[in-house]
Amino acid sequence: MAVPARRTSKTKKRMRRGHIKLNVPNLQFDAATGEYRVSHHVSPKGFYKGAQVLNKDTSAKA
């Protein structure tokens, strides 16, 4: 069984674990719908960049 030759210091251990964290989604306020949406995604109501790109009928069939 492998055993480390030296103890890993607190600094090295914390530098390695510095990338282990929760990522917050990048939310933007959509003025057309008055809701928040993820950047570069269509809002739940079908709006993108202030224009409606999806209708309720087409999204329900998909």
C-alpha positions as a printed Julia matrix, in Angstrom:
62×3 Matrix{Float64}:
   0.0    0.0     0.0
   1.36   3.41   -0.97
   2.15   5.81    1.85
   3.12   9.45    1.28
   6.72  10.23    2.17
   5.85  13.63    3.62
   2.78  15.24    5.04
   0.87  17.56    2.7
   0.96  21.09    4.1
  -2.18  23.13    4.74
  -1.22  25.56    1.99
  -0.75  22.87   -0.67
  -3.94  21.13    0.38
  -5.96  24.36    0.24
  -4.49  25.35   -3.14
  -5.55  21.99   -4.55
  -9.05  22.34   -3.12
  -9.45  25.96   -4.25
 -11.44  24.91   -7.32
 -13.9   22.77   -5.38
 -16.82  25.14   -4.91
 -20.4   25.77   -5.97
 -20.92  27.71   -9.19
 -23.61  30.36   -9.22
 -25.53  30.51  -12.52
 -25.1   33.77  -14.43
 -28.59  35.26  -14.19
 -29.63  38.37  -16.12
 -32.78  40.44  -15.66
 -34.98  40.24  -18.77
 -36.83  43.55  -19.18
 -39.26  42.1   -21.75
 -40.71  39.56  -19.31
 -39.68  41.05  -15.97
 -38.01  37.79  -14.92
 -34.49  36.53  -14.48
 -32.99  34.17  -17.05
 -29.67  32.46  -17.72
 -27.4   34.39  -20.1
 -27.58  33.38  -23.78
 -30.7   31.28  -23.18
 -34.35  31.77  -24.07
 -36.54  32.87  -21.17
 -39.33  30.56  -19.96
 -41.87  32.76  -21.78
 -40.02  32.4   -25.1
 -38.22  35.75  -25.3
 -34.59  36.28  -26.37
 -32.94  39.73  -26.62
 -36.34  41.43  -26.2
 -38.02  39.59  -29.08
 -40.31  36.59  -28.86
 -38.67  33.63  -30.58
 -40.91  30.82  -29.32
 -44.69  30.6   -29.14
 -46.55  28.63  -26.5
 -47.96  26.32  -29.21
 -44.57  25.35  -30.68
 -42.88  24.88  -27.31
 -45.68  22.57  -26.07
 -45.38  20.3   -29.12
 -41.6   19.95  -28.88
